[in-house]
């Protein structure tokens, strides 16, 4: 079987492109030989993910399979976040390549050397996540944007930002984004910015005139789809 993958998602940028490709591949193969069972597709894609990333939570494969906005907690598993409105995100690619494994290793060293500071950052991040989930449920995009930016400041304090990331985030905030943060491992890769839904085209056009490569996206609620 020969596979030709055509993707609009940049790879190696912390956007889950590898998981999306795995889910699409499994779904395509299963559709030839068996029922199109999403649970089976997810379990197989997750197994493939763990062969590559031993400690993978399976979040990327889950979202690619089932769609929607998902919360994941190691001791509770997955839960869907139901929102009363859709949100619009602008993805900015810094063009800076980095090694996820190396960044993770450096964060681990940071935690070992500054355990108290690390715990404080983690505690604040958990609070932000809970507030962000409430904001999404309520459809409060202004508050959600502020929380994105607040979360990024914690990540920056953790040492996983990059000058190009900071440059793109500053541009987003100056040109009308409600909030922005890095995504993925950091130290390069991509950022995400929350754009006002009512003026998404105008705001994204202003931001896109600056440095970086930009892509306007919306949330998908269907997951893997069969042609």
Secondary structure, 3 states (H helix, E strand, C coil): CCCCCCCCCCCCCCCCHHHHHHHHHHHHHHHHHCCCCHHHHHHHHHHHHHHHCCCCCCHHHHHHHHCCCEEEECCCEEEECCCCCCCEEEEEECCCCCCHHHHHHHHHHHHHHCHHHHHHHHHHHHHHHHHHHHHHHHCCHHHHHHHHHHHHHHHHHHCCCCHHHHHHHHHHHHCCCCEEEEECCCCCCEEEEEECHHHHHHHHHHHHCCCCEEEEEECCCCCCCCC
